[in-house]
Amino acid sequence: MASACRDPLHCGVASHYARGADPDSRRPAAGSCGMTVYACLAGLLLLAAPAALRAQSAGADAVTDTVCAKPGFRRFDFWAGDWVVRDTTGKVLGHNRVTRDVGGCTLHEHWTSAAVQGGVGESFTARSPYDGRWHQLYIGSGGYILSMSGGFEGDRLIMLVDRGADAKVSERWTWTPLDGSRVRQTSAVSSDGGKTWKTEFDGIYERVSARPAAP
């Protein structure tokens, strides 16, 4: 991975890149985002500044979009909230605030590293009504970019990084809800087509406050 990647949360796997129909889906109204999912997510990045301002007001995390209020779009809500992130030894890796924006259609991550001065990043995660999959676009310090997609297996969200069809190394990110209103986020890489995986990051999210972001 290029040295521009300065964030331990997303750089642990930086030396390695890999990438159905939905009963709740419907065709978008005229004027809505009907191009590729990643073009939509890139457009969301342009809303980051005003979205951050909206997050200051009460109810900014409310789910107001009628499509995104459906149960299938709410499965990843366990990631919403204010978090301190620790490794498995208890060392603080950083802090993360995850808000619901765009009427509840996206989870907007605001990451601040405790290990790297100036190490910050933001991501948008959303479920597409077109393919029924979850997609994330992350942009961090130094121009570090990750795009990934996937879906739920049980209660875990698993996404693979998009590295192109010729990639020799796969990269997998997983979010798992734990007891005590915690979340475990891991990343792993595979160089044998997914037969074996090597864990590169293992972080435990603990809420800064007991109240999660409002539904």
Secondary structure, 3 states (H helix, E strand, C coil): CCCCCCCHHHHCCCCCECCCCCCCCCCCCCCCCCCCHHHHHHHHHHCHHHHHHHCCCCCCCCCCCCCCCCHHHCHHHHHCEEEEEECCCCCEEEEEEEEEEHHHCEEEEEEEECCCCCCEEEEEEEECCCCCCEEEEEEEHHHEEEEEEEEEECCEEEEEECCCCCCCEEEEEEEEEECCCEEEEEEEEECCCCCCCEEEEEEEEEECCCCCCCC
